[in-house]
Amino acid sequence: MSLIIRHPNEMDFVALTALMYEYIVDFYQCPKPPEHKIHQLIKTLQQEEKGIQFLAEENGKAVGFATLYFTYSTTRAEPITIMNDLYVQEAYRGSKAAEKLFKSCQTYSKQHQYAAMTWETARDNARAQRFYEKMGGRKGDFLTYSI
């Protein structure tokens, strides 16, 4: 097996869009955003100003992705990254793809001198919670709300 992590390019739009729809619609059961919005998001992230994506590719097939967004922490008074997405197709879970995507996000955050990398996962996603704890993550003291 040849697993690589890289930044997606224009040639990856179809495969990355499909992965993002699996993540959004199939995994999180959210409404399917219009394709043009997904493509605009991918293009925005390729500019590496508001965030960045990483693509996991095994033997030439896109099997997962991770997304980092750049923001600030008021309590730290420094810039941080938020790993908003970490998704690997079910057939490739346990193949080290998630670990390599996570480490790519972590390395990027450190190399670009972000004060911290944060992320969240669903309360009922026990598998992800075990993975994040294995990667050295700790549960925070804050609850997440949305509106």
Buried (B, 14 or more C-beta within 10 A) or exposed (E): EEBEBEBBEEEBBEBBBEBBBBBBEEBEEEEEBEEEEBBEBBEEBBEBEEBBBBBBBBEEEBBBBBBBBBEEBEEEEEBBBBBBBBBBBEEBBEBBBBBBBBBBBBEBBEEEEBBEBBBBBEEEBEEBBEBBEEBEBEEEEEEEEEE
